[in-house]
Amino acid sequence: MGRLWGVLWGVVVILGSARADLSSGAPRTPNGMLWAGTTFQLRASATVNNLLMAQSGAAQVRVGQVIRWQWQQESDSAASVPQGGEAVFRVRVLNDGNGWDNLNFGLTRYEVEQQQNWTIELRENSAGDGNVSGSPTVNGAGSLLPPGGDMLYLVRTRPPSISLQTDGAWAQLFATPNGAAQAQVLGEFVTGVVRSASVPTRAWSYGEHTNLTTPILYQGRLFWMGTNPSSNDTRIFFTQDAVEATQGSTLGNARVVYSRVLRNFLPTGCSVSLGDSWFVGMGSQLVRVNLLRVMNNDTSSDPYQVVVFPSGVQPRLDLEPLSANGRLYVAGSDRRLHSIREDGVRVGQSAPLPAQYGDFSTGPVQIGRALYIGTQQGWVVQFDAFTGAIRTARRIATQPIHSLAPAFMGRGLLARAGNREVYALHPNNLSVQWRRAFPENLVSPVVASAQSDTGAVVDRLGRLFVFHTRAGFNLPLYPQRIFGEEQTLASASVAIVRRGGRQVGYVYVLGQLERDETNPQALFRIVTLENPLNRHEFSESTMLTGSRYHSRILLTGVQQNSYCLITSFRAESSSGSVAGIPLR
């Protein structure tokens, strides 16, 4: 409940003893005040030992108007609406003064990119039923209300047509009492529109082929592998043009097929590029594919070679390698990081982790000259990227470290530990800056924006948490459930991107529904970072019914023609594909 204190006219100040000649039936307002305009006689008197010694003549007094208002919001202050729908916010005002009075209203609005696409209006609902129909629009003064009288006001917001891009709208309702110098804010409201969206462009494998690993980008083109599940024969595909040159429903405008079939080649686990090389798992080995040979359609022999590790050591293909400093850093089964050149030659290894640290549980990430990696026993370890020496290590949890993410400008290192914890660590000494425990199990890696101090994570209920990476608190309007009430998630992936030239960022969320193994389904969401009430939802059909997707979200850049790429293994009746979704 809020209160507007206005001005008090005709205030009577009494010094000494005074008596007012008022009849018992003098009219009063519902809150007990005399009505404005009431007149009465006032006499001053002097007494000694309760004896009247002197009395003044009668003075005629007229009660002035007390201007006082109260207000209360009777609805939530934030709402998502479907395309074609509307949000109606309710604010009730009460005349708590002693005379008939009204308020002067104003309504400010804000949309990003200096747009004015939403319809935002204030209506006066004298029936008190909350219905917009029959409630006139208010532009300035509201209706006169008696003392104790109230009125319901409706702030209605409607999104623009689906052809107009929007990131939602913000509105502020304010009112000025008569005689007051400043307006008082009665409510602030935010709305967003939930729109259906579809995948506009794809790259396909052959009919029965499955994408067992994720694609890579090389010279702006997309390269991917499709494997025949009955023979384990694999084909390499790539786009004719750069992905960002896509003009229609085919990603990169056309698919090119490398003529040589890779016989009994079963892609496994990691997939990353470095220079002219594509490093991918094959069985328990890491292989290097020569991309120049593939592009030139050189079929004289298989275009790949096995990367040689020390005897008894296997690459951890379940952990994503790091491509940095002209080297590929790969976690090994010997609890060392191994450095590999672009040509596939292993050129160095780090110091080994002590056994009590446990095996590696994350891929390496980089901040400056330091590499960081997590372990099964809850340790975060910092290596020197040039010497391979262990700089420092800290055990932050007793549960495994599931993911690491460098914060904006290397100001911190985010770590997800166990099922429900996220930590922010100082990048130099790995001391804990803050820790958060979430109420439900997390199903996505923790991620951080490369453009702002924001991080994100998703829980199994489909709630998106976006938080400040240096302090840990949630951004306004978060968490937000962006998947259906019955759609619990088995896993999710997140990316935070602000496209060049835009004022707002977006959160791209790929969710895999928690379903029977034989009935998988992925869904995709694009959420306005600053207003998660505003988002695009990609349905089961456009994500391919019965689909399972890889967890990696691949971005071609952050320009107007850039794409977000996600890869399906395959669907019920479709081969593996790569979905191309333009950045917003």
N, C-alpha and C positions, 0 to 999 in steps of 0.2 A: 504494500500500500504506500503510495506516495502522497505528498501534500504540497500544494501550491499556496504559499503565504503571500497574499497581496498587500493591499494598503488598508488602513483603518481611518475612515473619515469621521470628523466630529467627535473625537475622543474627549471624554470629560474627565478632568483631573480634579479630585476633591482633596482639600487639605483640612485636616481637623475632623470634627464630627459633623455628619450630615445625614439628613433623612429625606427620602424621596416619597412624595405622595403618589402612590401607585395603587390602583384598584386591584383586587385579587384576580380579576378577569382580564388583565392586560395580555394581549396576544403575544405568544412566544413561538419561535421557530422550533422544529423538531429537536434541535440540539440545545434548547433552553434559552437561547438568546432572545432579547427583545427585537422585534421586527424593525428594520430600518424605517425611519419616519415616525416611530412612536414618540409621543410627547408626554411630559410629566413635569410636576413642580418639584423644585429642590430647595430646601431650607437648610441653613447652617445654624447650629445651636451651641451654647456653652452652658455646662452644668458644673455644680459644686456639690459633692456628696449626693449625687443623683438629683439635685434640685436645679431646675431650669433657671439660669441667671440671665440669659439673653438669647434672642432669636432673630435671625435676619428675615427680611421680607422674602416672599416666594419668587423664585427665578424659574422661568419657563425653559425647559430643556427638550431638545429634539434629538433622538438617537440617530447617529450617522450609520452609514453602511459599512459593515465589516466584509471584506472580500477575502474569502478563503475557500480553497478547492482541494479535494482529494481525488486520487486516481488509482486505478488498479488494472494490471494486465490480466486478462482472463483467458489467455491462450499462450502457447509456446511462442517464443520469439524467433524461431527458425523453422523452416519447412522445405521439403522437396515436393515438387509437383510433377505429374506426368505431362508430357507435351499435350497442349490443349486444355490442361487443367488450370487451377488458380489456387493461390493461398489467401486466406482471410485471417488477419490478426485482430484480436478484440481488446479494446481498451475502454474501461468504464470510468466516467468522471462524475463526481458528486459535488454539488454546491453546498459547502459547509459554512456559508456565510449567513447573513440575516436579511437578505433581500434578493429580489429577482436579479439574475446576472447571467452572463455568458462568457465564453472563452474565445479568443482569436487563435485559430489553428494555422500551423504551417507544416509542410511535408517536404523534407529534403531527400534526395535520392542519389545513388552512386552506382555506376557500372564502369568496369575497367575499359581501357582503350577508348575512353571518352564517348562511349555509346549511350544511346537513349532508346533502347529497343523494347524494354519492358513497359507494360502499362501499369502504372502505380497511382492509386487514387485513395482519397479519404471519403468515407460515407457515414452519414448519421442514421443510426438505426433506432428510431423512436419506439418501434414495437418491442425492442429488446430480445428478439428471437435469433439474432445473429445472421439473418438472411440478407444478402446483398440486394436481392430483388425488392423493389419498393423503398429502398433506403437512398435518399438523395445525396448527391455529391456535395461535399463541403469545400468551399474555397474562401477561407477567411473565417468570419464569425460563425460560431455555432448557435444553436437555438437558446433562447432565454430559458433559464431553469429557476424554479422557486427554491427557497431554502430547503435543504434535505432532498431536493430533486436530483435525479441522476439521468445520464444518457450514455448509451453504448455507441462507441465509434468503431468503425471497421476500416482497417487498412488492407486494401485488396491489391495483390500483385499478380500479373499474368505474363507468362513468357512470350517472346516473339515467335514468329513462325519458324518452322524447322529449317527453313533455308537460311536463317540468320544465325551466325555463331554467337554464343553467349556464355558467360562465366557466372551467371547469376546476377542478383541485384541486392542492394542494401538500401534501406529506407529508415528515416528518423522522423518520428512524430513529435512536434513540440507545440506548446500553447503559451499564450501570454494573457494573464489576468488583466482586467481593466485597471488602468492606473499604474501597472508594474512597468519597470524599465527593461527587464530582461525576460526572455522566454525560458520556460522550463521544459526539459526533455521528458516526454511521457513514455517513450518506448523506442527501442532500436530493433529492427527486424531484418532478417536475411533470408533470401529464398534462392533456390536453384531448381533447374528443370532436369528431369531424368528422361533421356532420349534413347530410343533404340538405335543401334548402329550395326553395320555389317562390314565384313572384311572386303575391301574393294579390289584387292589384287593378290595373286598367289603365284608361287612357283611349285610345280608338281614333279614328283618322281613317276616312274612307270607304274602301271596299274596295280601290280601285286607287291610293289616294292615298299619297304618300310624304312623310315629314317631312323637309324639306330643311334645316331649321334647328331650333334648340332652343326649347322653350317658356319662358314667363316666368310669374311669379306676380304677381297684381294683386288686392288686397283679399282675399288668401288663396285666390283661385281660380286655376286653371291655364288659361292661354291658349296655344294652339298652332295651327300652320298645316299643312294637308295640301295637297299639290299633285298634280294629275293629270299624270303624266309625258308623256302624248301631246298635251295641249293647253296645258300650263303655266297652266291655270286653278287658282286657289288658294282654299281655303275656310278661314275662321277658326272655330275651335272654342273653347269654354271650358266649364268645369264649372259645373253648376247651383249647387253649394254649395262652400264652402271645402274644400280638399283635406283638411284636418285634421278635417273632419266626416264623412269617408268611413265608411260603415257596411257595405259589401258589396264585391263584386268589381268594381264600376264606380267608378273614381276620381271623387271629388266627387259620387257618387250618380247623376249623369246628365250626358249631354253636351248642350250647347246649341250650335246652329249659327247663326252670323251669316248672315242671309238673302242678303246681297249677295255674289255671286261676284267675286273679283278676277281680271279677265281678263288673260291674258298677264303674270301676276305670278309671277316666279321668285325665291323667297327665296334669299339667298346669305349665307353667312358668319355674321357676328355677330348676336346677339339679346340685348337687354338692356332693362330697364324703368327709367323715371325718372318718378316721379309718376304722372300719368294717361297717360303716353306709352309706346309700345313702339317701340324703335328696332331696325330690322332691315335687313339688306342686300337690295337688289333689283338684280340685275345688277351694275353697278359703282357704284351709288348707295346712299346711306344714306337711308332713309325713316323718317318718324315716323307711327306708327299711333295714332289717337285712340281710346283704350280706352273712354272714356265713350260715344262714338258706337256702338262695337261692342256694348257691354253694353245700350244702349238700342235696339239694332237699327235704328239710323238708316241707311237705305239710299238716301237722296236722292242721294248721290254716293260715290265711293270715299273710305274713311275715312283715307286717308294722304296725306302730302305729302312731297316730296323736300327733304332738307336741303341748302341751298346752300353749296357750298365755293368758295373763290377759283378763278378761271379757271385751268385746267390742273392743279388739285389734285384728287386722288381720295382718298376715305377708305380706309384699310387695313381692309377688311372681313374679312380673314383673322386680324386681331388683335382680341381682345375689348376693347371700350371699358370705361372705368371710370366707374361712377355714384357720385359723391361730391360733397359740399358743394352739393347742389342743381344740379349741372351734370353733363353727360356729356363725358368727355374721350376724344377719338378721335384715334388716330394718323393722320397724313396722309402722302401720298406725297412731300410736300415736306420731310419730316423735322422737322415741327412737331407739337405737340399742339394740337388745336382744341377749344375750349370751347363747348358747345351747351346752350342753355336747355331747359327741359321742353317748351316750345312748338315746339321744333325750329329756333329761330333761333340761328345761330352768333354768339357774342358776343365771341370773343377767340381768340388764338392765342399759342403760346409762341415763344420765340426759336428760330431754326433750329439744328439740329445742324451742326457743321462736317462737311464732306464726308468727311473721313478717318475719322469715326466709323462710317460706313456707314449703311444703312437700318435702320429699326426692325425688331426681330425678336421682340418680346414686346408684349403689351398693358401699359398702365400699371398700377401698384399704388401704394397710398398708405400712408405712415406720418406721422401728424400733418399738418403743413402741406406736406410734401414729396411729390412724385410721382416715381416711379422707372420707368425703361424701359430695355430692353436693345437692343443693336444687333448687326448681322451681323458686325461686326469685333471683337466681344468686349468692347465698352464697356458700362458701366452708368452711366446719366446721371440726375442728380437735378435736378428742376425745382421752382421755387417754385409751389405750387398757386394762389396769388393773383395773382402778378405775371407768371408764365410765364417768368421768367428762369432761366437755367441756374445752379444753385448750385455744383455740382461734378460731375466726371465722372472715371471711372477705368477704364482698360483692364485687365481681370483675366484675359483669355485671348485667344488668337489665333483661336479658333473662335467661332461665333455663340452668343449667349445665347439659350437656348430657353425659359426660364421664370424668373419671379421670384416670391417669396412672402415677405410680412412675417412675422417670427417673433412669438411670443407677446408681447403688450404692447409691440410695436415695439422689442424689444431687439436685433434684428438683421434683416438682409435676406438671404434665401437666394437663390442664383442657380445654375441649372443651365447649364453651358457645354459646348458640344460634345456628344460622345456619352457621355462617362463621368465628367465632373467635376461636383462640387457645391461651392460656396463659401458661406461665411457672411461677410457684410460688415457693418462698423460703419455704422449708418444715417446718421451725420452726415458722415463724411469718406470713406466707402466703402473704408476700409482692410480688408484681408483678416484675419478673425479665425481662420479655419481653412479648410483645403481637403481634399477627399477625392477620390481616384481610385478608380473601381469596376472590378472585373475584367471585366465584360461591359457591352455597350451598354445604356444606360438608355432606356426606352420611355415613361415617364410624365413629366409635369412634376414638379418638386419642389414639395411642399406643406408647410404648417406648420399645426399646431393653433392655434385661437384660444383654447384653454382650458388649454394646458400647453406646456412647453418641448420639444415633440416635433415632428419632421419626418419625412417619408416619401418614398420613391421606389421604383419597380419597374423591374427589368431584364428583358431579353428572354427569360430563362429562367424568368420567372414568379416570381422571388424578391422578396419584400417586405422592404425595408430600413426600419427605424424607428430614428431616432437622436436624440440630445440636441442641440437646436439651438444651444446655447451652447458646447458642447465638441466635437460632431461624432462622438462614439463611439456605437456601436450599443447599443440597449437590450438587456437579457438576452433570450436565445432568438432573436435576430435575427442575420442574415437568415433568413427562413423561406420555403421554396418552397411557395406556396399554390395553384399550378396543377400539372397533371399533368406527369410526367417528359417526355412527348413533346409537350407543349403549349407551344411557344415563342410569344411574343407579338409582334405587330406594333406595338401601342400599348396604353396603359393609362391609367386615371385613378384618382385616389386622393382620399379625404376622410377626415379624422380628426374624430370627434365623440364627446363624452360627453353623453349625455342627462341632462336635469335630474333630480336625485334619485338618480342612479346613482353607484356608487363606481368603476366601470371605464369606459374609453372603448372605442370600436370604430373599426376601419379599414375603410372601404368601398372595395372595389377592383373596377373594371370593366376587364376585359381583352378585347382583340380578338385572336383567334388569328391567327398568321401562316399564311395560307392563300392559295390561288389566288383571284384577284379575283372569279371567278364562284361561289366557295364560301365566303363569309365566315361567321364565327361568333363571337359574343360570349359571355363567361362572367362571372359575378359572384360575389364572395366578401365575406363579413362576418367580420372577424377580431377576436377579443378583443385589445385593444391590449396589455394586460399579460401576455397568455398566447396567443401566436399559434398554439400547438398546438390551440387551441380555436377552431373556426370553422364557418360555414355555407357550403355550396357550392351554387350555383344551376346546374343542368344546362343542356345545350343546348336541351332541349325547353321548359323554362320560360322560357328567354331567347329563345325562338322560333328554330327551326331555320333555318339559312341567314341569320342576322341580322347587320346591321352597326349599331352604335350610335354616336351622337354622344359626344364625349369629355367633355362637361360633366355633372357630378353636381350636381343642384339639391336643396337642402335646404329644407324648409318651416319649419324651426325646430329647437329642441333640447328639445322637451317630450315628454311621454309619448305624445301623439297625433300627433307629427310624422312626416314621411315623407322618405325619400330617393327622388328621382325621376331616372330615366334614360330616354333617348329613343332609340328605334330608327328608322332610316330606313324600313325595312320588312323583311319576311322572305320566305322562298320562297313562302308561300301566304297571307301576312297583309299588311294595310296597315300604315302607320306607326303606332306606339303609344308611349305613355308608361307605363312600369312604375312602380308605386308600392310601395315596400318600407318598412314601418314601422321607425322607429329602434328599436334594441334597448336 
